[in-house]
Amino acid sequence: MNPSPGTPPESEPRRPTYRPKHRLIHNAEFSAVYSAKLKKPAGPIVVFALPNALGHPRLGLSVGRRVGNAVKRNAIKRRLRDAFRLIAADWPAGQTGLDLVIVVRPHDTRPASAYMGLMESAIGRIQATIDKQRQDAGP
């Protein structure tokens, strides 16, 4: 049986995707994440987080005009989304989902792999903080 056009053959693994369910879009969603006051800086980015009950992470980006012109801002956003897409694909199934807002400070554009390392380090520290808060709260 021939697969339909655009469908990868069974032997090829599916590429991780960045779907609408992985996005923060509305102002209220951003405000909720900011008000959680759980943030970790990592180089030129600051990652704000709020646990969610969805079981998967969601991403919102804030890249202001002082970061650079539209071409530079869009390049940074594209690379951050790509890094997030790869991180979300490896998200542990039982782990609590997070709503993440990444605020970008002015800097020179970096490759997606650099942003991925920065995001992983910040998310790891955020997850450790959340785990510690849960431990302190007790059973």
C-alpha positions in Angstrom: 0.0 0.0 0.0 1.4 3.4 -0.9 1.3 6.1 1.7 -0.6 9.2 0.8 1.5 12.2 -0.5 2.9 14.2 2.4 2.8 11.3 4.8 6.2 10.1 5.9 6.9 6.4 5.4 6.5 4.1 8.4 10.3 3.7 8.8 10.9 7.4 9.3 10.3 8.9 12.8 7.9 11.8 12.9 9.4 15.2 13.3 8.5 17.1 16.5 6.0 19.8 15.8 5.0 23.2 17.3 1.2 23.1 17.2 -1.3 25.7 18.4 -1.9 23.6 21.6 1.8 24.4 22.5 1.3 28.2 22.3 0.3 30.9 24.7 -1.6 33.5 22.8 -3.9 35.6 25.0 -2.9 38.4 27.3 -4.5 36.7 30.2 -2.3 33.6 29.7 0.8 35.8 29.7 -0.4 37.7 32.7 -1.0 34.5 34.7 2.6 33.3 34.0 4.1 36.6 34.9 2.1 36.8 38.2 3.4 33.3 39.2 6.7 35.1 39.9 8.7 32.0 39.0 11.5 33.1 36.7 15.0 32.1 35.9 17.5 34.1 33.8 19.7 32.3 31.3 22.1 34.6 29.4 20.1 36.9 27.1 16.7 35.2 27.9 14.5 35.2 31.0 12.2 32.3 31.4 9.0 32.8 33.4 7.0 29.6 34.3 3.7 28.5 35.7 2.7 24.8 36.1 -0.3 23.7 34.1 -2.4 20.5 34.2 -2.1 19.8 30.5 0.8 17.4 30.7 2.8 19.3 28.0 4.6 22.6 27.9 3.2 25.8 26.2 5.3 28.7 25.0 4.8 32.4 24.7 7.5 34.8 23.4 8.1 38.4 24.3 10.7 40.1 22.0 10.6 43.8 22.2 11.8 46.4 19.7 14.9 47.2 21.6 16.2 43.7 20.8 16.6 44.8 17.2 14.8 45.4 13.9 12.0 43.1 12.7 14.3 40.8 10.8 16.5 40.2 13.9 13.5 39.8 16.2 11.8 37.3 13.9 15.1 35.3 13.5 15.4 35.1 17.3 11.7 34.0 17.7 12.1 31.4 15.0 15.1 29.9 16.7 13.5 30.0 20.1 10.4 28.2 18.8 12.6 25.6 17.1 14.5 25.0 20.4 11.2 24.7 22.2 9.8 22.3 19.7 12.8 19.9 20.3 12.5 20.3 24.1 8.8 19.7 24.0 9.3 16.5 22.0 11.4 15.0 24.8 9.1 16.2 27.6 8.7 13.3 30.1 5.2 11.9 29.9 4.4 11.9 33.6 5.9 15.3 34.2 3.7 18.3 34.9 3.3 20.7 32.0 4.6 24.2 32.2 3.4 27.4 30.7 6.6 29.3 29.7 7.1 32.9 28.7 10.5 33.8 27.3 11.5 37.4 27.5 14.5 38.3 25.3 17.0 40.9 26.2 19.1 42.7 23.6 21.9 40.5 22.3 23.5 39.2 19.1 21.5 36.4 17.4 22.7 32.9 18.3 22.0 29.5 16.7 19.0 27.4 17.8 21.3 25.0 19.6 22.6 27.8 21.9 19.0 28.8 22.7 18.1 25.2 23.4 20.9 24.9 25.9 19.9 28.2 27.6 16.2 27.1 27.7 17.1 23.6 29.1 19.2 25.0 31.9 16.5 27.5 32.9 13.7 24.9 32.7 15.8 22.5 34.7 16.2 25.1 37.5 12.5 26.0 37.3 11.6 22.3 37.6 13.9 22.0 40.6 12.2 25.0 42.3 8.8 23.5 41.6 9.8 20.1 43.0 11.3 21.8 46.2 8.1 23.8 46.7 6.0 20.6 46.4 8.3 18.8 48.9 8.1 21.7 51.4 4.3 21.7 51.1 4.3 18.0 52.1 1.8 15.3 51.4 
